[in-house]
Amino acid sequence: MEHNRNRVGTKVNLSGSELRALARVAEAGSITPKLLAETMDVTTSAVTAISNRLVAFALLTRVAHPHDRRSLLLVLTPAAEQMTQTIYDDFPALLAQVARDVSPKEQARLGALLASMALTLERMPT
């Protein structure tokens, strides 16, 4: 997924940090800059710089926080929503391209491993 994000980022002149920020906002729907900084493990100053650039590119907007007048929320623009959707939509095709050289036996082993991992994730407490 990271490779695919970087491929798309290169096309639109965005850094890895900017793409990760867009992905985090997409996952959350909306997020405060402070929480975004925590989830990205960067400073709030770094998030300010990243969000300023993304706002300038019309990929992110800042809206008033509905419950905290001192805070704001970062929200994707429709253009950013389309870009992040493209990243996720392209991922299965990219995997299929890579998997064509994998033998059927290896594909079966990988499928069993992934199914086992999915079951383990389902059993984990939330």
Secondary structure, DSSP 8 states (H G I E B T S, - for coil): -HHHHHHHHHHHT--HHHHHHHHHHHHHSSB-HHHHHHHHTS-HHHHHHHHHHHHHTTSEEEEE-SS-TT-EEEEE-HHHHHHHHHHHHHHHHHHHHHHTTS-HHHHHHHHHHHHHHHHHHHHS--
